[in-house]
Amino acid sequence: MEVTQTLIVCEKPDAAARVARALDEDGDPGRIDTQGVPVYEAHSRQETILVCSALGHLYAVDSKTQASRRFYPVWDLEWMPKHLVDKKSARLARWIQVIGTLADRADRYINACDYDVEGSLIGYTILRYACHGADTKAQRMKFSTMTEKELKTAYKTLAPQLDLSLVEAGRTRHELDWLYGINLSRLLTESALKQNRGYSTLSTGRVQGPTLKFVVDREEEIRCFTPTPFWIIEATVTRDGQTYALEYAKEEISTLAEAEQVVKDCKESLLEVEGAESRNIQQSPPYPFDLSGLQSEAYRHFGYTPSRTLALGERLYLEALISYPRTSSQKLPPDIGYSEILRGISKIAQYRTLASKLTVQPSLRPIQGPKEDSAHPAVYPTGESPKRTLIQPEANVLDLIIRRFMAAFAETSLRESSRITLKRDPHRFFLRGSRILREGWIEFYKPYTSDDSQTLPELKVGDKLPLTTIQAAQKFTEPPPRYNPSSLLRKMEDENIGTKATRAEIIEILYRRGYIKNIRIEATPLALKIVSMLDKYCPQIIDPAFTARLETSMDNIQSLQTTRSVVLAETLDYLRPIMLNLIAREDEIGAQLAEVVTSQRIAALTFDYSCPQCGSRLKIIRSRTSGKRFIGCAGYEKGCRFTLPLPQFGTLSITSAYCKLCGFQLVQTRTKGRRPLTSCARCYSNKTMKPGFVAATTTPTARPRTSALVEATSLVKD
Amino acid sequence: MDCPDCERVTERTEQSLCPIQDRALRNVRQAYEVWATAFGSISPTDFLNRVAGLKGTGRNAKEIVEFLRQHPERWK
């Protein structure tokens, strides 16, 4: 009997291992390492299944011509192996070579990358370019969880061909982003570089520009904000030894005279109960998680940035603990098997009691949100128990997902909301209270719900009670809140810019480029400059409405209402005149950018904390002779020899936080693959020195001559 | 007045302020109207002194407040 050779392409090595395990007869596929590239060999009666993986995209868009990487504008593009486009991706060459060799031996090809635009495109480019045109005969394997059962079912019910509408939408997105990004970013970077004031990577893009504009608009609003006064009436009554805060009928009073009149009228008076009302409020369970819902909730409860939550979610997905997290659906269809999942959850000790309450229900019907995603359901737990001890952040996100899933099946909660009205004519005060009558879904979603229950005293109409305290408190209006990574992501979603898969990464890029800083996001001077220039010379580039229209065009490609070539042609017609206009003003743009890049670079190396010995500014300095970096004083010329040590490895940045012990400004060190280290150089210098630091000293001999010092401008960089 | 902090395009408006400071000036003036109504009356000097010390006053608004303290003739 002839044995068929099937080649399955997955998106990541972990996914390949899991697919191979699910499809192997014995659940124990062989692993072959070729040039460090893992390939799994699974066997069934009539076929040998080779499962290989990508490492994300193996192909990328690049210029068709071999012009310099600094040249712009560029309009001709083609798909190229990523290792030829990006030096950092050199190892991908081996991946392409190994997959190409496997393809030569295969009779059948399957794309088993994640079922979304990116996954479809990753599989397509590999099958088309590495597998020598196998895209035309390849099949598509679709699944939302990596459980053995679902993978087996997906393999038995393969789609006969690739999902070409998703592929086309993906290609268009990458090509559009490249056209925008490469042209505008090269223009910004090169025009600044031509001013001979040092290199700095500057970028903008189709999504990056409008996102940055949101931050800058908010920044300007905050910077120009002028508070105005208003007053609130703070009053209390006492009943049975318990003090209750009253709410004045008018929430805010705009004049001092009116506020003082209220106090004068009511001071030391008796309030009479005018009425009491209560009503019951039913509260439905929260919708099942789509990705942004999960990111928002994880930020709220654990402080995880959206990109971190996505990374944690992907890890849980690859371990078959949750469904595919990059979804925009808030719906849980019945075919995911509610009962089976809940039975699985009930095997985990901490959820046993809660899950059992649901499994005994005669019918299970979860609440469904309005958002849909044709490719995947909402994020849900698979019901499988972790096979290893999860690290705390993984466990937190999994707990959140499990509890949200269980809450979706629970009944509504019932809350009694009460209000007692007290009068001292013509003034009215309210006493508000609430209590939970039926917990419903709240029981399942604890501790991620807040309990604001407040009991009220027993009072009936006509009762009188004295006002214990009353005062008019002066307040001031406050500026709008800064965005945080979660609220900025929500804003992008509301404005329909970017995709669920890319938004978190765009925010990370803004941080890396030095356009934004801090968790409560502040726009840097560089961001203000770039947005003001783009706003002046080409406002369309940062117009969220235009980017949103492009997103709609790409959705239309997916739904076959338009084509890739039409959208690309329209974009080129639009972008060309903008670029030509910008190129004509290159010198003007470059001069302004170079100025702010330089000042930001200097600011990034200068501490706000002054030298404790002479009061001059402290700076990060690199010794020209030893190459070591340390904190030195700008008053060196005047004889100040104050220095402090710094870590010698990683990228340094000066934070806006201060040491709780000594008050010195903290420094953060970022090293690839490690958590950022925030430390106090001053406290460190008072302890025993560890390797990796330059010892602090105040002796003149320990510090090189001024001529041997350079400001460490290269230390704080992307 | 220079715009050392706001980093906006150094294009001057008729008030010789850059666009963001011009916006801050408008905000400060509007706020004064609200303050005057709220307190019955308040002198520009008192208003500027109080606004300068408030936590919620933005950076550019503070610059404008300082500018107006030094150039009271620009208040009109």
Contacts between the chains, C-beta under 8 A, distances in Angstrom:
chain1	res1	chain2	res2	distance
A	220	B	20	5.8
A	220	B	23	7.1
A	220	B	60	7.8
A	222	B	58	5.3
A	223	B	6	7.2
A	223	B	20	6.9
A	223	B	24	7.1
A	223	B	58	4.1
A	223	B	59	4.7
A	223	B	60	4.3
A	223	B	61	7.1
A	224	B	20	6.6
A	224	B	23	4.9
A	224	B	24	4.1
A	224	B	27	5.0
A	224	B	58	5.3
A	224	B	60	5.1
A	224	B	61	5.6
A	225	B	27	6.8
A	225	B	56	6.3
A	225	B	57	6.9
A	225	B	58	4.2
A	225	B	61	6.1
A	226	B	24	7.7
A	226	B	27	4.6
A	226	B	28	5.0
A	226	B	30	7.5
A	226	B	31	3.8
A	226	B	51	6.1
A	226	B	57	6.0
A	226	B	58	7.2
A	226	B	61	4.7
A	227	B	31	7.2
A	227	B	51	7.0
A	227	B	54	5.1
A	227	B	56	4.2
A	227	B	57	6.0
A	228	B	31	5.2
A	228	B	34	4.1
A	228	B	35	6.3
A	228	B	38	7.1
A	229	B	34	7.6
A	229	B	35	6.4
A	229	B	38	4.9
A	229	B	39	7.5
A	230	B	38	7.3
A	254	B	34	7.9
A	254	B	37	7.2
A	254	B	38	6.1
A	255	B	37	6.5
A	255	B	38	5.3
A	255	B	39	7.7
A	255	B	40	7.5
A	256	B	38	6.0
A	256	B	39	5.5
A	256	B	40	7.0
A	257	B	40	6.2
A	476	B	54	6.0
A	476	B	56	5.8
A	477	B	56	7.1
A	478	B	56	5.0
A	479	B	56	5.5
A	479	B	58	6.2
A	525	B	5	7.8
A	525	B	7	4.1
A	526	B	7	7.9
A	528	B	6	6.9
A	528	B	7	4.7
A	528	B	8	6.7
A	529	B	7	5.0
A	529	B	8	7.8
A	532	B	7	7.7
A	532	B	8	5.2
A	532	B	9	5.1
A	533	B	9	6.7
A	536	B	9	5.9
A	592	B	9	7.1
A	596	B	7	5.6
